[in-house]
Structure formats: structure tokens, C-alpha cells
Amino acid sequence: MDPIETAGNADAGPSQPRPADSQPANITVLANRRFPVPPSYYTEFTPERWKKSQRLRAAGALPGKGKEKASEGIITDTEESYMNVDAESDEQSHQRTDVNDLAIFRPPRLDWVKRETTWNAFGRVYQRRPKALTAEQLGIPNFKPQDVELSDKQYMHLLLRSIIHTKLKLLETYTKSVRPTYVLEQHFGIPHEGEHYVQHMSNLAATMLTIANGLRETQARLTLELTIRRQIDRRKEQTRVLREKCAEIAARLTSLQQEVHSSGVILIAGAKGEEIDSMHKMDLS
């Protein structure tokens, strides 16, 4: 299977941070850490802003969250009060912006989520019913042979063998003499040795991931069946232990009853013997 190089924005690297003197101290500290900087949304959730949003919401002045039905042309009372943007002062504009910023405290409308099938949270769009993207939607070339019928298991084995073969080719390339970077970029359009092999392995791994995502439903069903089977086996074991314990207790009670019965017989026999002896003594006297 020949390596296939897909177009990608490989040259576009991560954005460079601003100089330390133009950044706040806390942002500079966070940027120097190993983990990525958290989103700025958490700074908005302060007790003061929460109380203010609750007051505005009780007064009916808190705008909604999301698209606000703008596509339908529906204008709320809050929006009507701010239609004349040219006539408002700077202070009113600042207050309106502050009120609109407090809309993050308002939960999304469920009917809008059902209609649009999406909802926003912390700057990200989520699907109401998430679907795994296919290889074609991700722009990954199709590696499956068209003239042979292969199951998903056979296709995964084929992709795995291709990854191993490509990795060996990559190691072979790295063991050769290194050519200058400008020669590779000028004649081959790649930044370094083995770039096409790396890209090909990435496409193969992404294809395997899409196939695995397609098996999530089967995996969930089998996992549920396994969980239920384990619960049944565990309850059977618990029932067996309880039955053994009940049988042991029943045997112990039976033995105690027999001991009590035998003790009672002995006591009765002893009492009768004493009575006979006393009567015999009375006859002799």
C-alpha cells in the first residue's frame, strides 16, 4: 500500500504568546506551565456576578443565551430597549454590554436545543445526538480494497500490517544519509525525511479509529451483557452461600433440639426414680 500524503496545514504552528511585559502576571505564569491555559470563562463565575445575574433574571432583564431566536426575527422586550444604539450614551452602552455578558449564567432553552440539535457551552458546540465522523468526512483516503469483501476485523488487520510496514520504511529512511532541508523542500515539498511516511501512518491510525468508533454500539451492548452476567453470577454465589449458612443453622437447631429432648428425658427419668425410692422407703417404715 503506497503512502498517500494528504494536504494539511502543517506549516501553521501554534500562535506565539505575547511578550511577558504586555501580559498579566497570572497569565504569564499559566503560559509557562506544562498544561494548556484554561479558558477565561471561569473568571466570569464570581459570587458578585452570580448574585447580579439572579437579580436581573428575577426582574426579567437578563437576556437569553445562544442565538436568541434572531434567525426567526423575534425581538424580545430587552432587545427593543436597546434598538436605538446611536442615541444611547457610553454609560448605557457599558451597562448593556455588562448585562449581555451575564447571559452565560442563564441555562440554554431546551426547546431550542431540540429544534437546532446543537447547544453551546464554554465556547464549544455540542451535538444533541453526537455522531462519529466517517473517514470521508475527515478527509482521509479510502484504503479498503474495492475488489475484495473484507469484514471490519480483516480490514483492521490489513491496516495494522500496513502501519508496521510503513514504520519499517520510516526507520529505513532515517538510517540513510540525511539530506539538507532545502533540498527536500525544493524537490519533494516535504520539510524533513520520512514526512510522507508519517502522514501515511497518521491516516492509517485515523482510519482504524473511525472503524473502532463504529463498533461502539456493539461494544456497549456486549459490555452491558457482560455486566449483567457478572451480576447474575455474583447473586448466584451469594444465594449459594446463604443457603449453606441456612442449612448449617438448621442442622445446629436440630442438634440443639435433640440435646434438649434427651436432657428432658433424663430429667423425667431421674424424677420418677426418686419418687419410686421415696415410696419404697415409706412402705418399709
Helices and strands as residue ranges (DSSP letters): G 20-22, H 25-31, G 40-44, H 47-59, G 70-72, H 77-80, H 90-101, G 102-105, H 110-116, E 118-121, E 124-127, H 152-174, H 181-187, H 195-214, H 216-284
